[in-house]
Amino acid sequence: MLGNLNGWHLVIILVVVLLLFGATRLPALSKSVAQSMRIFKSETKAMKDDDAKPETVAAPAATPAADATPAPAPAPVSSEATSTTDTKS
């Protein structure tokens, strides 16, 4: 669809955009588009890095979990066994 565009078509599109947005708004518009593109690029790069990290981290994390044994539960302490005072006087 866009393969049929030649140089004159692009010039006409640029003139229409210039008329719609005005010469004073175009620098701000291009700056915001460029900033959005930079943010999008950095986010996609971060997503690719996040996808690569779990593969390298997952192998070492599996070994300690297999060796872990549960600790024994502590014995309950009775309040009667710790009392040594006699209430009869």
DAZI-V550779 format. One line per field, one symbol per residue. ss: DSSP state (@ for helix, = for strand, . for the rest). burial: b if it has 24 or more other C-alpha atoms within 12 Angstrom, else e. A space follows every 10 residues. Layout:
BEGIN
ss=???
burial=???
END
This chain:
BEGIN
ss=.@@@..@@@@ @@@@@@@@@@ @.@@@@@@@@ @@@@@@@@@@ @@@@@@@@@@ @@@@@@@@@@ @@@@@@@... ........@@ @@.......
burial=eeeeeeeeee eeeeeeeeee eeeeeeeeee eeeeeeeeee eeeeeeeeee eeeeeeeeee eeeeeeeeee eeeeeeeeee eeeeeeeee
END
